[in-house]
Amino acid sequence: MKTAVSIPNDLFAAGEALAARLGSSRSALYAAALREFVARHEPEALRAVIDAAIGDRPQDVAPGVLDSAAAILRRLTWED
């Protein structure tokens, strides 16, 4: 899908330079960046990170802690 967006000049220049270094098109770079950003803000993705952090010991975590941690992470990552 084609779309038009406005971004600051310095960010555009940084994106152009990164795309050139990666041998990527601007569209591919922006799609990858947006895909990563969206994934960071998906509750299930955050839960997966938390689950990976506690490993095989979920029984040691009090009920509701994972949901609370996910809510905190969502707030923190949204403000990036």
Backbone bond lengths (Angstrom), bond angles and torsions (degrees), N, CA, C in turn:
res aa  C-N    CA-C-N  psi(-1)  N-CA   C-N-CA  omega(-1)  CA-C   N-CA-C  phi
1 M - - - 1.439 - - 1.514 108.60 -
2 K 1.285 116.41 135.18 1.455 120.78 175.76 1.520 108.83 -89.10
3 T 1.336 114.93 143.38 1.451 120.72 177.62 1.522 108.55 -152.07
4 A 1.295 117.01 162.42 1.463 121.79 176.01 1.516 108.48 -120.03
5 V 1.313 115.64 133.91 1.461 120.90 177.54 1.520 108.52 -134.39
6 S 1.312 116.08 157.78 1.463 121.69 175.93 1.520 108.39 -110.93
7 I 1.324 115.95 130.69 1.461 121.17 177.00 1.529 107.91 -136.39
8 P 1.327 116.79 157.08 1.467 119.79 179.09 1.537 111.15 -60.47
9 N 1.317 115.78 148.04 1.464 121.53 -178.55 1.521 113.27 -56.28
10 D 1.340 116.94 -41.69 1.462 119.29 -178.42 1.528 111.97 -66.64
11 L 1.323 117.02 -36.49 1.459 120.51 177.50 1.529 110.61 -68.58
12 F 1.322 116.42 -39.64 1.460 120.71 176.72 1.526 110.30 -60.10
13 A 1.332 116.46 -46.77 1.459 120.92 -179.75 1.524 111.48 -62.41
14 A 1.327 116.83 -41.19 1.461 120.46 177.95 1.525 110.57 -63.95
15 G 1.315 116.91 -40.15 1.456 120.91 177.56 1.511 112.15 -64.52
16 E 1.321 116.57 -41.94 1.466 120.90 177.48 1.523 110.75 -60.84
17 A 1.332 116.30 -44.22 1.461 120.65 -179.42 1.528 110.73 -65.01
18 L 1.328 116.59 -42.02 1.463 119.64 179.30 1.517 111.06 -65.14
19 A 1.314 117.11 -44.33 1.464 120.38 178.54 1.524 110.49 -58.59
20 A 1.320 117.18 -41.70 1.463 120.77 179.11 1.531 110.85 -64.19
21 R 1.338 116.71 -44.64 1.470 120.23 178.98 1.521 111.69 -61.91
22 L 1.330 116.10 -37.19 1.467 120.61 -178.38 1.516 112.46 -83.72
23 G 1.324 117.05 -9.06 1.464 120.48 -175.60 1.516 110.89 67.00
24 S 1.312 115.48 35.53 1.464 122.46 -175.24 1.525 109.98 -113.94
25 S 1.309 115.28 157.91 1.467 118.86 172.91 1.528 108.94 -80.38
26 R 1.316 115.73 160.32 1.463 121.20 175.98 1.526 109.91 -59.54
27 S 1.326 116.93 -43.70 1.472 120.54 -179.31 1.524 111.28 -61.40
28 A 1.327 116.98 -43.65 1.467 120.42 -179.85 1.525 110.62 -64.70
29 L 1.335 116.47 -40.55 1.463 120.59 178.92 1.517 111.00 -63.09
30 Y 1.338 117.16 -48.13 1.464 120.44 -178.79 1.525 111.39 -65.28
31 A 1.333 117.31 -38.63 1.464 120.19 178.19 1.525 110.36 -64.00
32 A 1.341 117.45 -42.80 1.466 120.91 178.94 1.525 110.77 -64.13
33 A 1.324 116.54 -41.84 1.466 120.35 179.90 1.527 111.05 -63.77
34 L 1.329 116.56 -44.39 1.460 120.11 179.96 1.525 110.56 -66.74
35 R 1.334 117.31 -40.47 1.459 121.33 178.42 1.530 110.60 -59.66
36 E 1.329 116.81 -43.98 1.459 120.92 178.91 1.528 111.50 -65.27
37 F 1.323 117.20 -42.64 1.460 121.31 -179.91 1.525 111.00 -63.00
38 V 1.324 116.41 -45.10 1.469 120.92 179.43 1.531 109.74 -62.04
39 A 1.322 117.07 -43.59 1.465 120.64 -179.36 1.525 111.52 -61.23
40 R 1.335 116.41 -37.03 1.466 120.01 179.42 1.513 112.40 -65.10
41 H 1.322 117.41 -21.84 1.455 121.11 -175.59 1.523 113.50 -106.03
42 E 1.305 117.18 7.97 1.463 121.36 176.72 1.527 108.28 -85.46
43 P 1.326 118.41 127.33 1.469 120.60 -179.38 1.529 113.24 -55.42
44 E 1.315 117.86 -40.10 1.465 119.44 -179.01 1.520 111.42 -67.72
45 A 1.316 117.32 -34.21 1.461 120.13 177.76 1.527 109.93 -66.00
46 L 1.329 116.60 -41.36 1.459 120.27 177.58 1.514 110.73 -65.09
47 R 1.316 116.04 -40.76 1.459 119.73 178.76 1.526 110.48 -62.69
48 A 1.316 117.57 -37.89 1.466 121.08 178.49 1.523 111.03 -62.77
49 V 1.334 116.40 -39.29 1.461 119.87 177.56 1.525 110.18 -64.00
50 I 1.312 116.08 -44.26 1.469 120.06 179.05 1.520 110.24 -63.70
51 D 1.329 117.14 -45.28 1.463 120.88 179.09 1.525 110.65 -58.95
52 A 1.321 116.95 -41.26 1.461 120.47 179.26 1.528 110.62 -64.62
53 A 1.335 116.28 -35.12 1.460 120.44 -178.63 1.523 111.90 -69.16
54 I 1.339 117.40 -36.11 1.468 118.20 -178.83 1.516 112.04 -88.25
55 G 1.333 117.24 -10.89 1.457 121.26 174.03 1.514 113.68 60.34
56 D 1.300 115.47 -129.92 1.466 121.87 -174.53 1.522 112.94 -92.45
57 R 1.328 117.89 16.76 1.461 119.74 -176.21 1.513 113.30 -117.49
58 P 1.340 120.04 40.10 1.469 118.76 -178.57 1.518 112.85 -62.10
59 Q 1.340 117.20 -22.92 1.468 119.67 179.53 1.523 111.83 -65.92
60 D 1.325 117.26 -18.98 1.463 121.22 179.38 1.522 113.03 -83.13
61 V 1.335 117.33 -6.13 1.455 121.59 -176.92 1.526 109.34 -99.57
62 A 1.333 116.11 127.67 1.460 120.90 -179.28 1.532 110.61 -63.56
63 P 1.345 116.93 148.60 1.467 120.13 178.89 1.532 111.55 -55.99
64 G 1.301 116.40 137.74 1.451 121.70 177.91 1.517 114.60 88.90
65 V 1.328 117.60 -13.82 1.458 120.29 -177.37 1.522 110.61 -65.07
66 L 1.327 117.44 -42.93 1.465 119.95 -179.20 1.522 111.29 -62.53
67 D 1.324 116.78 -42.60 1.465 119.37 178.85 1.525 111.08 -65.63
68 S 1.326 117.00 -39.66 1.467 120.47 177.54 1.520 110.91 -64.78
69 A 1.323 116.48 -42.33 1.461 120.29 179.34 1.521 110.24 -64.27
70 A 1.324 117.24 -40.88 1.468 120.53 178.69 1.520 110.41 -62.55
71 A 1.339 117.54 -40.84 1.468 120.82 178.92 1.529 110.70 -63.00
72 I 1.316 116.55 -41.37 1.464 120.60 178.61 1.524 110.38 -65.22
73 L 1.321 117.21 -45.29 1.459 120.54 179.61 1.521 111.54 -62.26
74 R 1.325 116.95 -39.51 1.469 119.45 177.73 1.522 110.41 -60.47
75 R 1.332 116.27 -44.32 1.466 120.02 179.45 1.531 110.68 -63.11
76 L 1.316 117.05 -43.62 1.465 120.82 -178.01 1.523 111.62 -66.82
77 T 1.330 117.58 -44.24 1.450 119.30 -176.82 1.518 111.28 -74.00
78 W 1.300 119.03 -28.69 1.464 120.97 179.80 1.523 110.22 -66.11
79 E 1.334 117.25 -30.95 1.458 121.43 -176.06 1.516 112.64 -85.80
80 D 1.333 119.24 -0.89 1.470 122.42 179.44 1.504 111.53 -56.10
